[in-house]
Amino acid sequence: MVKDFIKRLKKKYIENQVDNTEIPKFSDSEIVNKNFKFSGNVQGVGFRFQFMLLAQELELVGWVKNLSDGRVEAEVQGPREKIEFLIDDMKNKQRIRIDNIEEKEQSINNRLEEFKVVY
């Protein structure tokens, strides 16, 4: 019961952080698809949920998931400028510490329709 209460508080805290993120006005930029692998303190801190909510707010598509080695992987597709904002914003979130980001540009994936957490 206490565990569920703490989970709800954590979820609400993350939702509030995303809701209070000031989203700039973006110009039209090239649509790209990028794969990221984040290492650091990125599991057990709400990283995936926060990443997903902000990506959805930015109208990006793709997915984010935990890896068995403690990293988090994401595929993000949309305007380059919005993806750069997403990554920069995640670097400055409380409770999250990104030590390294592996980044690889990929071919556009026309099957992506939304942004979600995958397991």
C-alpha positions as CSV (number, residue, x, y, z in Angstrom):
1,M,0.0,0.0,0.0
2,V,2.8,2.4,0.9
3,K,4.7,1.3,-2.2
4,D,1.7,2.1,-4.4
5,F,1.4,5.5,-2.8
6,I,5.1,6.3,-3.4
7,K,4.7,5.1,-7.0
8,R,1.8,7.5,-7.5
9,L,3.7,10.4,-5.9
10,K,6.7,9.7,-8.2
11,K,4.5,9.6,-11.3
12,K,2.8,12.9,-10.3
13,Y,6.2,14.5,-9.7
14,I,7.4,13.5,-13.1
15,E,4.2,14.6,-14.8
16,N,4.5,18.0,-13.1
17,Q,8.1,18.3,-14.2
18,V,7.1,17.7,-17.8
19,D,4.1,20.0,-17.5
20,N,6.4,22.8,-16.3
21,T,8.9,22.4,-19.0
22,E,8.9,25.5,-21.2
23,I,8.7,24.3,-24.8
24,P,10.2,26.8,-27.2
25,K,8.8,27.6,-30.6
26,F,10.6,25.5,-33.2
27,S,11.2,26.3,-36.8
28,D,10.7,23.5,-39.4
29,S,13.8,21.3,-39.4
30,E,14.7,18.1,-41.1
31,I,13.0,14.9,-40.0
32,V,15.5,12.4,-38.6
33,N,15.5,9.1,-36.8
34,K,18.1,8.6,-34.1
35,N,19.0,5.8,-31.8
36,F,20.3,6.7,-28.3
37,K,21.9,4.6,-25.5
38,F,22.1,6.5,-22.2
39,S,24.3,5.4,-19.4
40,G,24.6,6.8,-15.8
41,N,21.8,6.9,-13.2
42,V,19.1,6.3,-15.7
43,Q,17.2,3.2,-14.4
44,G,14.8,3.3,-11.4
45,V,14.6,7.1,-11.5
46,G,11.6,7.6,-13.9
47,F,13.8,8.2,-16.9
48,R,11.7,6.3,-19.4
49,F,8.4,7.7,-18.2
50,Q,9.7,11.3,-18.2
51,F,11.4,10.8,-21.6
52,M,8.1,9.4,-23.1
53,L,6.0,12.2,-21.7
54,L,8.3,14.9,-23.0
55,A,8.7,13.2,-26.4
56,Q,4.9,13.0,-26.7
57,E,4.6,16.7,-25.7
58,L,7.1,17.5,-28.5
59,E,5.0,15.3,-30.9
60,L,7.9,12.9,-31.6
61,V,7.4,9.2,-32.3
62,G,9.5,6.2,-31.2
63,W,10.1,4.2,-28.1
64,V,12.3,4.0,-25.0
65,K,13.3,0.9,-23.0
66,N,15.6,-0.3,-20.2
67,L,18.5,-2.5,-21.2
68,S,19.8,-5.4,-19.1
69,D,23.2,-3.8,-18.6
70,G,21.7,-0.7,-16.8
71,R,21.5,1.6,-19.8
72,V,18.4,3.0,-21.4
73,E,17.9,2.8,-25.2
74,A,15.6,5.0,-27.3
75,E,14.6,5.4,-30.9
76,V,13.3,8.9,-31.6
77,Q,12.0,10.3,-34.8
78,G,10.9,13.8,-35.7
79,P,12.3,17.2,-36.4
80,R,16.0,17.4,-35.5
81,E,15.5,20.5,-33.4
82,K,12.9,18.9,-31.2
83,I,15.0,15.8,-30.7
84,E,18.0,18.0,-29.6
85,F,15.7,19.8,-27.2
86,L,14.5,16.5,-25.7
87,I,18.0,15.2,-25.1
88,D,19.3,18.6,-23.7
89,D,16.3,18.8,-21.4
90,M,16.8,15.2,-20.1
91,K,20.4,16.0,-19.3
92,N,19.2,18.7,-16.8
93,K,16.5,16.7,-14.9
94,Q,16.7,16.1,-11.2
95,R,17.4,12.5,-10.0
96,I,18.7,11.6,-13.5
97,R,22.4,11.6,-14.2
98,I,23.5,10.9,-17.8
99,D,27.2,10.1,-17.9
100,N,27.3,9.1,-21.6
101,I,25.1,9.1,-24.7
102,E,25.8,6.9,-27.7
103,E,24.0,8.4,-30.7
104,K,23.4,6.9,-34.1
105,E,21.4,8.4,-37.0
106,Q,19.2,5.8,-38.7
107,S,16.9,5.5,-41.7
108,I,13.4,7.0,-41.3
109,N,11.0,4.4,-39.8
110,N,7.5,4.8,-41.4
111,R,6.0,2.3,-38.9
112,L,6.4,4.6,-35.9
113,E,3.1,6.2,-35.1
114,E,3.4,7.2,-31.4
115,F,5.9,7.4,-28.6
116,K,5.8,4.7,-26.0
117,V,7.7,2.8,-23.4
118,V,8.5,-0.8,-24.5
119,Y,9.5,-3.7,-22.3
